[in-house]
Amino acid sequence: MTLEHKNKRLKELISSLKKQSIEQKSNIWKRIALELERPTRQQRVVNLSKIENNANDNDVVIIPGKLLSGGELNKKVTIIAYSYSRNVLDKTSGKASIISIEEAMKKFPNGKNIKIIG
């Protein structure tokens, strides 16, 4: 079941993810679009500690939902997230770089070597 979101930014992001998936023949962007189509109460919420436990140094991880500041992150990773809490920037400064999904689609168009966490 797909839900019609009222958030215009989210609608545009989902359609561009689906388009990118078709153009690049990459299933990761389609998977992220399907995750973002879920109702807000079912969207993924990930703490920094989960990234610390599941990612290695220099990994690229994507969170199809919200990134929260619970726990510590000591690894140098690139985090792609739809949204994140304010405290995440303070906790990750100098350790990890956080980019939006839109930026990631330009930087990693085929979606290779990206881990989905959440």
N, CA, C and O atoms as a Tinker XYZ file with bonds, in Angstrom:
   472  protein
     1  N      0.842000   -1.182000    0.000000    73     2
     2  CA     0.000000    0.000000    0.000000    64     1     3
     3  C      0.884000    1.242000    0.000000    63     2     4     5
     4  O      1.783000    1.366000    0.832000    81     3
     5  N      0.639000    2.134000   -0.905000    73     3     6
     6  CA     1.384000    3.381000   -0.925000    64     5     7
     7  C      0.514000    4.476000   -0.339000    63     6     8     9
     8  O     -0.706000    4.480000   -0.498000    81     7
     9  N      1.155000    5.384000    0.325000    73     7    10
    10  CA     0.467000    6.469000    0.997000    64     9    11
    11  C      0.827000    7.766000    0.300000    63    10    12    13
    12  O      1.988000    7.977000   -0.051000    81    11
    13  N     -0.133000    8.623000    0.097000    73    11    14
    14  CA     0.121000    9.909000   -0.520000    64    13    15
    15  C      0.571000   10.888000    0.557000    63    14    16    17
    16  O     -0.221000   11.286000    1.410000    81    15
    17  N      1.835000   11.271000    0.515000    73    15    18
    18  CA     2.381000   12.200000    1.500000    64    17    19
    19  C      1.990000   13.631000    1.153000    63    18    20    21
    20  O      1.830000   13.978000   -0.018000    81    19
    21  N      1.841000   14.449000    2.177000    73    19    22
    22  CA     1.535000   15.855000    1.975000    64    21    23
    23  C      2.806000   16.677000    1.811000    63    22    24    25
    24  O      2.767000   17.784000    1.273000    81    23
    25  N      3.931000   16.141000    2.272000    73    23    26
    26  CA     5.205000   16.831000    2.210000    64    25    27
    27  C      5.689000   16.893000    0.756000    63    26    28    29
    28  O      5.999000   15.866000    0.153000    81    27
    29  N      5.748000   18.098000    0.207000    73    27    30
    30  CA     6.105000   18.261000   -1.198000    64    29    31
    31  C      7.548000   17.825000   -1.468000    63    30    32    33
    32  O      7.825000   17.200000   -2.492000    81    31
    33  N      8.463000   18.150000   -0.556000    73    31    34
    34  CA     9.869000   17.752000   -0.720000    64    33    35
    35  C      9.993000   16.232000   -0.768000    63    34    36    37
    36  O     10.746000   15.687000   -1.576000    81    35
    37  N      9.255000   15.559000    0.095000    73    35    38
    38  CA     9.308000   14.100000    0.148000    64    37    39
    39  C      8.732000   13.486000   -1.127000    63    38    40    41
    40  O      9.283000   12.516000   -1.648000    81    39
    41  N      7.636000   14.039000   -1.630000    73    39    42
    42  CA     7.041000   13.544000   -2.877000    64    41    43
    43  C      8.033000   13.650000   -4.032000    63    42    44    45
    44  O      8.200000   12.709000   -4.808000    81    43
    45  N      8.690000   14.810000   -4.135000    73    43    46
    46  CA     9.653000   15.022000   -5.214000    64    45    47
    47  C     10.847000   14.092000   -5.072000    63    46    48    49
    48  O     11.351000   13.571000   -6.067000    81    47
    49  N     11.303000   13.882000   -3.843000    73    47    50
    50  CA    12.430000   12.985000   -3.600000    64    49    51
    51  C     12.089000   11.554000   -3.995000    63    50    52    53
    52  O     12.893000   10.878000   -4.637000    81    51
    53  N     10.913000   11.093000   -3.620000    73    51    54
    54  CA    10.499000    9.723000   -3.947000    64    53    55
    55  C     10.423000    9.533000   -5.460000    63    54    56    57
    56  O     10.876000    8.512000   -5.978000    81    55
    57  N      9.860000   10.499000   -6.167000    73    55    58
    58  CA     9.766000   10.358000   -7.629000    64    57    59
    59  C     11.145000   10.407000   -8.280000    63    58    60    61
    60  O     11.393000    9.679000   -9.242000    81    59
    61  N     12.044000   11.250000   -7.777000    73    59    62
    62  CA    13.389000   11.293000   -8.365000    64    61    63
    63  C     14.183000   10.033000   -8.028000    63    62    64    65
    64  O     15.013000    9.602000   -8.828000    81    63
    65  N     13.945000    9.434000   -6.858000    73    63    66
    66  CA    14.597000    8.165000   -6.520000    64    65    67
    67  C     14.144000    7.056000   -7.465000    63    66    68    69
    68  O     14.960000    6.261000   -7.930000    81    67
    69  N     12.855000    7.002000   -7.746000    73    67    70
    70  CA    12.337000    5.985000   -8.667000    64    69    71
    71  C     12.887000    6.191000  -10.078000    63    70    72    73
    72  O     13.229000    5.230000  -10.766000    81    71
    73  N     12.968000    7.442000  -10.496000    73    71    74
    74  CA    13.504000    7.752000  -11.817000    64    73    75
    75  C     14.980000    7.352000  -11.904000    63    74    76    77
    76  O     15.409000    6.762000  -12.896000    81    75
    77  N     15.752000    7.675000  -10.863000    73    75    78
    78  CA    17.176000    7.317000  -10.815000    64    77    79
    79  C     17.345000    5.801000  -10.849000    63    78    80    81
    80  O     18.263000    5.291000  -11.490000    81    79
    81  N     16.472000    5.091000  -10.169000    73    79    82
    82  CA    16.524000    3.632000  -10.139000    64    81    83
    83  C     16.347000    3.046000  -11.537000    63    82    84    85
    84  O     17.047000    2.107000  -11.916000    81    83
    85  N     15.422000    3.595000  -12.287000    73    83    86
    86  CA    15.174000    3.109000  -13.646000    64    85    87
    87  C     16.335000    3.472000  -14.574000    63    86    88    89
    88  O     16.797000    2.638000  -15.352000    81    87
    89  N     16.805000    4.727000  -14.487000    73    87    90
    90  CA    17.876000    5.178000  -15.369000    64    89    91
    91  C     19.178000    4.421000  -15.130000    63    90    92    93
    92  O     19.858000    4.035000  -16.081000    81    91
    93  N     19.525000    4.210000  -13.866000    73    91    94
    94  CA    20.798000    3.571000  -13.527000    64    93    95
    95  C     20.687000    2.056000  -13.377000    63    94    96    97
    96  O     21.691000    1.373000  -13.176000    81    95
    97  N     19.473000    1.536000  -13.475000    73    95    98
    98  CA    19.221000    0.104000  -13.243000    64    97    99
    99  C     19.793000   -0.320000  -11.888000    63    98   100   101
   100  O     20.488000   -1.329000  -11.769000    81    99
   101  N     19.477000    0.479000  -10.883000    73    99   102
   102  CA    19.987000    0.265000   -9.533000    64   101   103
   103  C     18.815000    0.106000   -8.566000    63   102   104   105
   104  O     18.006000    1.020000   -8.404000    81   103
   105  N     18.731000   -1.051000   -7.933000    73   103   106
   106  CA    17.606000   -1.325000   -7.038000    64   105   107
   107  C     17.679000   -0.580000   -5.711000    63   106   108   109
   108  O     16.661000   -0.439000   -5.033000    81   107
   109  N     18.857000   -0.100000   -5.324000    73   107   110
   110  CA    18.972000    0.555000   -4.017000    64   109   111
   111  C     18.116000    1.817000   -3.958000    63   110   112   113
   112  O     17.497000    2.088000   -2.929000    81   111
   113  N     18.067000    2.592000   -5.035000    73   111   114
   114  CA    17.280000    3.824000   -5.019000    64   113   115
   115  C     15.787000    3.517000   -4.967000    63   114   116   117
   116  O     15.022000    4.250000   -4.340000    81   115
   117  N     15.374000    2.436000   -5.625000    73   115   118
   118  CA    13.970000    2.021000   -5.557000    64   117   119
   119  C     13.622000    1.584000   -4.140000    63   118   120   121
   120  O     12.545000    1.901000   -3.635000    81   119
   121  N     14.529000    0.859000   -3.500000    73   119   122
   122  CA    14.306000    0.399000   -2.125000    64   121   123
   123  C     14.174000    1.582000   -1.163000    63   122   124   125
   124  O     13.312000    1.579000   -0.285000    81   123
   125  N     15.023000    2.582000   -1.329000    73   123   126
   126  CA    14.953000    3.773000   -0.477000    64   125   127
   127  C     13.635000    4.511000   -0.724000    63   126   128   129
   128  O     13.015000    4.993000    0.224000    81   127
   129  N     13.203000    4.605000   -1.978000    73   127   130
   130  CA    11.925000    5.259000   -2.295000    64   129   131
   131  C     10.769000    4.534000   -1.617000    63   130   132   133
   132  O      9.878000    5.175000   -1.058000    81   131
   133  N     10.776000    3.211000   -1.662000    73   131   134
   134  CA     9.706000    2.441000   -1.021000    64   133   135
   135  C      9.713000    2.629000    0.494000    63   134   136   137
   136  O      8.653000    2.695000    1.116000    81   135
   137  N     10.899000    2.716000    1.085000    73   135   138
   138  CA    10.992000    2.947000    2.532000    64   137   139
   139  C     10.451000    4.330000    2.903000    63   138   140   141
   140  O      9.776000    4.482000    3.922000    81   139
   141  N     10.744000    5.326000    2.086000    73   139   142
   142  CA    10.283000    6.685000    2.374000    64   141   143
   143  C      8.786000    6.861000    2.121000    63   142   144   145
   144  O      8.174000    7.790000    2.648000    81   143
   145  N      8.197000    5.977000    1.320000    73   143   146
   146  CA     6.756000    6.044000    1.058000    64   145   147
   147  C      5.929000    5.565000    2.244000    63   146   148   149
   148  O      4.728000    5.826000    2.310000    81   147
   149  N      6.553000    4.876000    3.166000    73   147   150
   150  CA     5.827000    4.367000    4.330000    64   149   151
   151  C      5.227000    5.512000    5.143000    63   150   152   153
   152  O      5.688000    6.650000    5.049000    81   151
   153  N      4.206000    5.215000    5.936000    73   151   154
   154  CA     3.693000    6.238000    6.854000    64   153   155
   155  C      4.794000    6.680000    7.822000    63   154   156   157
   156  O      5.695000    5.902000    8.138000    81   155
   157  N      4.724000    7.900000    8.280000    73   155   158
   158  CA     5.760000    8.461000    9.143000    64   157   159
   159  C      5.987000    7.617000   10.388000    63   158   160   161
   160  O      7.128000    7.467000   10.824000    81   159
   161  N      4.949000    7.074000   10.959000    73   159   162
   162  CA     5.106000    6.287000   12.181000    64   161   163
   163  C      5.835000    4.967000   11.938000    63   162   164   165
   164  O      6.294000    4.333000   12.888000    81   163
   165  N      5.946000    4.546000   10.677000    73   163   166
   166  CA     6.642000    3.306000   10.342000    64   165   167
   167  C      8.016000    3.549000    9.730000    63   166   168   169
   168  O      8.722000    2.592000    9.411000    81   167
   169  N      8.411000    4.809000    9.560000    73   167   170
   170  CA     9.712000    5.084000    8.961000    64   169   171
   171  C     10.838000    4.725000    9.918000    63   170   172   173
   172  O     10.647000    4.684000   11.133000    81   171
   173  N     11.997000    4.469000    9.362000    73   171   174
   174  CA    13.150000    4.018000   10.127000    64   173   175
   175  C     13.722000    5.135000   10.980000    63   174   176   177
   176  O     13.791000    6.289000   10.558000    81   175
   177  N     14.131000    4.768000   12.191000    73   175   178
   178  CA    14.812000    5.674000   13.101000    64   177   179
   179  C     16.071000    4.950000   13.556000    63   178   180   181
   180  O     15.991000    3.838000   14.079000    81   179
   181  N     17.240000    5.574000   13.361000    73   179   182
   182  CA    18.514000    4.921000   13.642000    64   181   183
   183  C     19.351000    5.808000   14.550000    63   182   184   185
   184  O     19.462000    7.013000   14.322000    81   183
   185  N     19.940000    5.207000   15.581000    73   183   186
   186  CA    20.871000    5.908000   16.457000    64   185   187
   187  C     22.292000    5.766000   15.930000    63   186   188   189
   188  O     22.586000    4.855000   15.156000    81   187
   189  N     23.174000    6.672000   16.354000    73   187   190
   190  CA    24.576000    6.599000   15.955000    64   189   191
   191  C     25.221000    5.291000   16.395000    63   190   192   193
   192  O     26.109000    4.778000   15.715000    81   191
   193  N     24.781000    4.750000   17.526000    73   191   194
   194  CA    25.364000    3.503000   18.026000    64   193   195
   195  C     25.134000    2.348000   17.051000    63   194   196   197
   196  O     25.979000    1.458000   16.946000    81   195
   197  N     24.021000    2.347000   16.346000    73   195   198
   198  CA    23.752000    1.285000   15.373000    64   197   199
   199  C     24.716000    1.382000   14.192000    63   198   200   201
   200  O     25.155000    0.362000   13.660000    81   199
   201  N     25.041000    2.600000   13.787000    73   199   202
   202  CA    26.025000    2.780000   12.717000    64   201   203
   203  C     27.398000    2.333000   13.202000    63   202   204   205
   204  O     28.139000    1.686000   12.463000    81   203
   205  N     27.735000    2.671000   14.432000    73   203   206
   206  CA    29.019000    2.259000   15.023000    64   205   207
   207  C     29.151000    0.740000   15.016000    63   206   208   209
   208  O     30.227000    0.214000   14.731000    81   207
   209  N     28.073000    0.034000   15.324000    73   207   210
   210  CA    28.114000   -1.427000   15.402000    64   209   211
   211  C     28.103000   -2.108000   14.037000    63   210   212   213
   212  O     28.657000   -3.199000   13.900000    81   211
   213  N     27.490000   -1.498000   13.025000    73   211   214
   214  CA    27.276000   -2.174000   11.746000    64   213   215
   215  C     28.120000   -1.670000   10.586000    63   214   216   217
   216  O     28.092000   -2.271000    9.512000    81   215
   217  N     28.861000   -0.599000   10.762000    73   215   218
   218  CA    29.645000   -0.041000    9.655000    64   217   219
   219  C     31.134000   -0.126000    9.964000    63   218   220   221
   220  O     31.547000   -0.176000   11.122000    81   219
   221  N     31.921000   -0.140000    8.907000    73   219   222
   222  CA    33.375000   -0.114000    9.026000    64   221   223
   223  C     33.874000    1.269000    8.629000    63   222   224   225
   224  O     33.113000    2.087000    8.113000    81   223
   225  N     35.164000    1.527000    8.875000    73   223   226
   226  CA    35.747000    2.796000    8.454000    64   225   227
   227  C     35.617000    2.952000    6.944000    63   226   228   229
   228  O     35.733000    1.982000    6.195000    81   227
   229  N     35.377000    4.172000    6.511000    73   227   230
   230  CA    35.256000    4.553000    5.099000    64   229   231
   231  C     34.060000    3.922000    4.390000    63   230   232   233
   232  O     34.035000    3.879000    3.160000    81   231
   233  N     33.082000    3.438000    5.126000    73   231   234
   234  CA    31.853000    2.926000    4.526000    64   233   235
   235  C     30.918000    4.085000    4.187000    63   234   236   237
   236  O     31.031000    5.181000    4.736000    81   235
   237  N     30.005000    3.815000    3.278000    73   235   238
   238  CA    28.926000    4.750000    2.964000    64   237   239
   239  C     27.637000    4.068000    3.391000    63   238   240   241
   240  O     27.302000    2.996000    2.886000    81   239
   241  N     26.908000    4.684000    4.324000    73   239   242
   242  CA    25.669000    4.096000    4.825000    64   241   243
   243  C     24.513000    5.050000    4.546000    63   242   244   245
   244  O     24.673000    6.271000    4.562000    81   243
   245  N     23.353000    4.468000    4.291000    73   243   246
   246  CA    22.162000    5.270000    4.021000    64   245   247
   247  C     21.069000    4.887000    5.008000    63   246   248   249
   248  O     20.859000    3.710000    5.301000    81   247
   249  N     20.382000    5.898000    5.513000    73   247   250
   250  CA    19.293000    5.697000    6.459000    64   249   251
   251  C     18.019000    6.235000    5.816000    63   250   252   253
   252  O     17.887000    7.443000    5.623000    81   251
   253  N     17.080000    5.348000    5.482000    73   251   254
   254  CA    15.834000    5.798000    4.859000    64   253   255
   255  C     14.841000    6.295000    5.908000    63   254   256   257
   256  O     13.726000    5.785000    6.010000    81   255
   257  N     15.248000    7.272000    6.668000    73   255   258
   258  CA    14.425000    7.809000    7.742000    64   257   259
   259  C     15.210000    8.857000    8.498000    63   258   260   261
   260  O     15.881000    9.695000    7.895000    81   259
   261  N     15.126000    8.813000    9.831000    73   259   262
   262  CA    15.749000    9.836000   10.665000    64   261   263
   263  C     16.933000    9.278000   11.430000    63   262   264   265
   264  O     16.881000    8.162000   11.947000    81   263
   265  N     18.005000   10.061000   11.499000    73   263   266
   266  CA    19.198000    9.716000   12.261000    64   265   267
   267  C     19.145000   10.456000   13.590000    63   266   268   269
   268  O     19.002000   11.678000   13.624000    81   267
   269  N     19.262000    9.703000   14.692000    73   267   270
   270  CA    19.243000   10.283000   16.030000    64   269   271
   271  C     20.628000   10.212000   16.656000    63   270   272   273
   272  O     21.488000    9.469000   16.183000    81   271
   273  N     20.844000   10.979000   17.712000    73   271   274
   274  CA    22.180000   11.119000   18.290000    64   273   275
   275  C     22.469000   10.154000   19.427000    63   274   276   277
   276  O     23.418000   10.384000   20.178000    81   275
   277  N     21.708000    9.098000   19.590000    73   275   278
   278  CA    21.951000    8.143000   20.667000    64   277   279
   279  C     23.227000    7.354000   20.446000    63   278   280   281
   280  O     23.435000    6.792000   19.371000    81   279
   281  N     24.079000    7.308000   21.450000    73   279   282
   282  CA    25.329000    6.560000   21.348000    64   281   283
   283  C     26.458000    7.423000   20.826000    63   282   284   285
   284  O     26.322000    8.638000   20.687000    81   283
   285  N     27.577000    6.771000   20.538000    73   283   286
   286  CA    28.772000    7.450000   20.041000    64   285   287
   287  C     29.154000    6.877000   18.687000    63   286   288   289
   288  O     28.861000    5.719000   18.387000    81   287
   289  N     29.803000    7.687000   17.881000    73   287   290
   290  CA    30.309000    7.241000   16.591000    64   289   291
   291  C     31.780000    7.609000   16.515000    63   290   292   293
   292  O     32.130000    8.789000   16.536000    81   291
   293  N     32.641000    6.605000   16.428000    73   291   294
   294  CA    34.082000    6.827000   16.376000    64   293   295
   295  C     34.684000    6.433000   15.038000    63   294   296   297
   296  O     35.901000    6.503000   14.870000    81   295
   297  N     33.872000    6.028000   14.098000    73   295   298
   298  CA    34.357000    5.601000   12.789000    64   297   299
   299  C     34.173000    6.715000   11.772000    63   298   300   301
   300  O     33.241000    7.514000   11.861000    81   299
   301  N     35.076000    6.749000   10.810000    73   299   302
   302  CA    34.990000    7.750000    9.748000    64   301   303
   303  C     34.138000    7.165000    8.623000    63   302   304   305
   304  O     34.624000    6.381000    7.807000    81   303
   305  N     32.874000    7.551000    8.591000    73   303   306
   306  CA    31.927000    7.039000    7.604000    64   305   307
   307  C     31.206000    8.206000    6.937000    63   306   308   309
   308  O     31.185000    9.324000    7.452000    81   307
   309  N     30.623000    7.922000    5.794000    73   307   310
   310  CA    29.749000    8.881000    5.127000    64   309   311
   311  C     28.322000    8.421000    5.376000    63   310   312   313
   312  O     27.956000    7.292000    5.051000    81   311
   313  N     27.522000    9.305000    5.953000    73   311   314
   314  CA    26.146000    8.973000    6.309000    64   313   315
   315  C     25.206000    9.744000    5.388000    63   314   316   317
   316  O     25.304000   10.963000    5.246000    81   315
   317  N     24.301000    9.005000    4.772000    73   315   318
   318  CA    23.265000    9.596000    3.931000    64   317   319
   319  C     21.955000    9.421000    4.689000    63   318   320   321
   320  O     21.585000    8.299000    5.035000    81   319
   321  N     21.254000   10.517000    4.949000    73   319   322
   322  CA    20.014000   10.418000    5.722000    64   321   323
   323  C     18.979000   11.396000    5.176000    63   322   324   325
   324  O     19.313000   12.470000    4.674000    81   323
   325  N     17.712000   10.994000    5.287000    73   323   326
   326  CA    16.627000   11.890000    4.887000    64   325   327
   327  C     16.535000   13.064000    5.858000    63   326   328   329
   328  O     16.370000   14.211000    5.442000    81   327
   329  N     16.644000   12.771000    7.162000    73   327   330
   330  CA    16.641000   13.831000    8.171000    64   329   331
   331  C     17.459000   13.375000    9.371000    63   330   332   333
   332  O     17.742000   12.187000    9.526000    81   331
   333  N     17.833000   14.320000   10.214000    73   331   334
   334  CA    18.624000   13.996000   11.393000    64   333   335
   335  C     18.370000   15.033000   12.477000    63   334   336   337
   336  O     17.943000   16.154000   12.199000    81   335
   337  N     18.642000   14.639000   13.714000    73   335   338
   338  CA    18.433000   15.552000   14.837000    64   337   339
   339  C     19.586000   16.555000   14.918000    63   338   340   341
   340  O     20.648000   16.329000   14.339000    81   339
   341  N     19.381000   17.647000   15.625000    73   339   342
   342  CA    20.399000   18.698000   15.735000    64   341   343
   343  C     21.679000   18.206000   16.400000    63   342   344   345
   344  O     22.777000   18.599000   16.004000    81   343
   345  N     21.544000   17.355000   17.402000    73   343   346
   346  CA    22.711000   16.898000   18.151000    64   345   347
   347  C     23.632000   15.999000   17.335000    63   346   348   349
   348  O     24.793000   15.818000   17.700000    81   347
   349  N     23.147000   15.444000   16.260000    73   347   350
   350  CA    23.968000   14.557000   15.427000    64   349   351
   351  C     25.165000   15.314000   14.859000    63   350   352   353
   352  O     26.271000   14.775000   14.822000    81   351
   353  N     24.964000   16.539000   14.422000    73   351   354
   354  CA    26.061000   17.315000   13.843000    64   353   355
   355  C     27.174000   17.543000   14.857000    63   354   356   357
   356  O     28.353000   17.490000   14.504000    81   355
   357  N     26.814000   17.798000   16.114000    73   355   358
   358  CA    27.824000   17.994000   17.154000    64   357   359
   359  C     28.597000   16.712000   17.428000    63   358   360   361
   360  O     29.818000   16.742000   17.587000    81   359
   361  N     27.896000   15.595000   17.484000    73   359   362
   362  CA    28.537000   14.324000   17.817000    64   361   363
   363  C     29.386000   13.769000   16.682000    63   362   364   365
   364  O     30.322000   13.010000   16.934000    81   363
   365  N     29.084000   14.125000   15.451000    73   363   366
   366  CA    29.808000   13.548000   14.314000    64   365   367
   367  C     30.840000   14.490000   13.714000    63   366   368   369
   368  O     31.523000   14.112000   12.762000    81   367
   369  N     30.974000   15.695000   14.235000    73   367   370
   370  CA    31.901000   16.651000   13.625000    64   369   371
   371  C     33.329000   16.103000   13.657000    63   370   372   373
   372  O     33.831000   15.700000   14.707000    81   371
   373  N     33.961000   16.098000   12.506000    73   371   374
   374  CA    35.323000   15.599000   12.384000    64   373   375
   375  C     35.428000   14.099000   12.192000    63   374   376   377
   376  O     36.476000   13.608000   11.773000    81   375
   377  N     34.376000   13.362000   12.485000    73   375   378
   378  CA    34.418000   11.902000   12.371000    64   377   379
   379  C     33.700000   11.433000   11.119000    63   378   380   381
   380  O     34.252000   10.670000   10.327000    81   379
   381  N     32.492000   11.883000   10.947000    73   379   382
   382  CA    31.671000   11.411000    9.831000    64   381   383
   383  C     31.149000   12.605000    9.044000    63   382   384   385
   384  O     31.011000   13.708000    9.573000    81   383
   385  N     30.867000   12.365000    7.792000    73   383   386
   386  CA    30.231000   13.406000    6.992000    64   385   387
   387  C     28.789000   12.982000    6.731000    63   386   388   389
   388  O     28.511000   11.817000    6.447000    81   387
   389  N     27.891000   13.935000    6.831000    73   387   390
   390  CA    26.467000   13.669000    6.632000    64   389   391
   391  C     26.018000   14.416000    5.386000    63   390   392   393
   392  O     26.216000   15.625000    5.263000    81   391
   393  N     25.407000   13.673000    4.461000    73   391   394
   394  CA    24.895000   14.294000    3.247000    64   393   395
   395  C     23.434000   13.889000    3.054000    63   394   396   397
   396  O     22.970000   12.891000    3.605000    81   395
   397  N     22.734000   14.676000    2.271000    73   395   398
   398  CA    21.324000   14.383000    2.012000    64   397   399
   399  C     21.210000   13.307000    0.933000    63   398   400   401
   400  O     22.180000   12.990000    0.245000    81   399
   401  N     20.021000   12.761000    0.803000    73   399   402
   402  CA    19.788000   11.735000   -0.214000    64   401   403
   403  C     19.921000   12.346000   -1.610000    63   402   404   405
   404  O     20.409000   11.686000   -2.527000    81   403
   405  N     19.494000   13.591000   -1.779000    73   403   406
   406  CA    19.615000   14.259000   -3.072000    64   405   407
   407  C     21.077000   14.376000   -3.492000    63   406   408   409
   408  O     21.417000   14.111000   -4.645000    81   407
   409  N     21.949000   14.775000   -2.553000    73   407   410
   410  CA    23.377000   14.876000   -2.845000    64   409   411
   411  C     23.963000   13.510000   -3.165000    63   410   412   413
   412  O     24.809000   13.385000   -4.051000    81   411
   413  N     23.519000   12.489000   -2.449000    73   411   414
   414  CA    24.039000   11.133000   -2.653000    64   413   415
   415  C     23.681000   10.605000   -4.033000    63   414   416   417
   416  O     24.461000    9.871000   -4.640000    81   415
   417  N     22.513000   10.972000   -4.528000    73   415   418
   418  CA    22.111000   10.514000   -5.859000    64   417   419
   419  C     23.039000   11.081000   -6.932000    63   418   420   421
   420  O     23.261000   10.443000   -7.961000    81   419
   421  N     23.578000   12.273000   -6.695000    73   419   422
   422  CA    24.522000   12.869000   -7.638000    64   421   423
   423  C     25.927000   12.299000   -7.446000    63   422   424   425
   424  O     26.645000   12.055000   -8.416000    81   423
   425  N     26.308000   12.092000   -6.195000    73   423   426
   426  CA    27.661000   11.621000   -5.882000    64   425   427
   427  C     27.839000   10.127000   -6.166000    63   426   428   429
   428  O     28.902000    9.706000   -6.622000    81   427
   429  N     26.806000    9.327000   -5.900000    73   427   430
   430  CA    26.836000    7.879000   -6.118000    64   429   431
   431  C     25.659000    7.481000   -7.009000    63   430   432   433
   432  O     24.727000    6.839000   -6.524000    81   431
   433  N     25.669000    7.839000   -8.293000    73   431   434
   434  CA    24.486000    7.622000   -9.132000    64   433   435
   435  C     24.062000    6.164000   -9.276000    63   434   436   437
   436  O     22.869000    5.879000   -9.377000    81   435
   437  N     25.015000    5.241000   -9.286000    73   435   438
   438  CA    24.636000    3.835000   -9.446000    64   437   439
   439  C     24.376000    3.139000   -8.117000    63   438   440   441
   440  O     23.888000    2.009000   -8.101000    81   439
   441  N     24.691000    3.787000   -7.009000    73   439   442
   442  CA    24.386000    3.237000   -5.688000    64   441   443
   443  C     25.269000    2.091000   -5.249000    63   442   444   445
   444  O     24.908000    1.357000   -4.329000    81   443
   445  N     26.412000    1.918000   -5.879000    73   443   446
   446  CA    27.310000    0.815000   -5.514000    64   445   447
   447  C     27.966000    1.084000   -4.164000    63   446   448   449
   448  O     28.265000    2.227000   -3.820000    81   447
   449  N     28.184000    0.017000   -3.408000    73   447   450
   450  CA    28.895000    0.044000   -2.121000    64   449   451
   451  C     28.226000    0.925000   -1.072000    63   450   452   453
   452  O     28.910000    1.523000   -0.241000    81   451
   453  N     26.917000    1.011000   -1.101000    73   451   454
   454  CA    26.170000    1.739000   -0.076000    64   453   455
   455  C     25.420000    0.714000    0.763000    63   454   456   457
   456  O     24.724000   -0.151000    0.233000    81   455
   457  N     25.572000    0.823000    2.081000    73   455   458
   458  CA    24.870000   -0.079000    3.000000    64   457   459
   459  C     23.612000    0.604000    3.515000    63   458   460   461
   460  O     23.644000    1.774000    3.895000    81   459
   461  N     22.509000   -0.127000    3.526000    73   459   462
   462  CA    21.271000    0.384000    4.115000    64   461   463
   463  C     21.250000   -0.042000    5.574000    63   462   464   465
   464  O     21.365000   -1.228000    5.884000    81   463
   465  N     21.103000    0.921000    6.462000    73   463   466
   466  CA    21.022000    0.625000    7.891000    64   465   467
   467  C     19.695000    1.156000    8.396000    63   466   468   469
   468  O     19.336000    2.308000    8.151000    81   467
   469  N     18.979000    0.310000    9.095000    73   467   470
   470  CA    17.721000    0.752000    9.665000    64   469   471
   471  C     16.664000   -0.299000    9.661000    63   470   472
   472  O     15.547000   -0.054000   10.117000    81   471
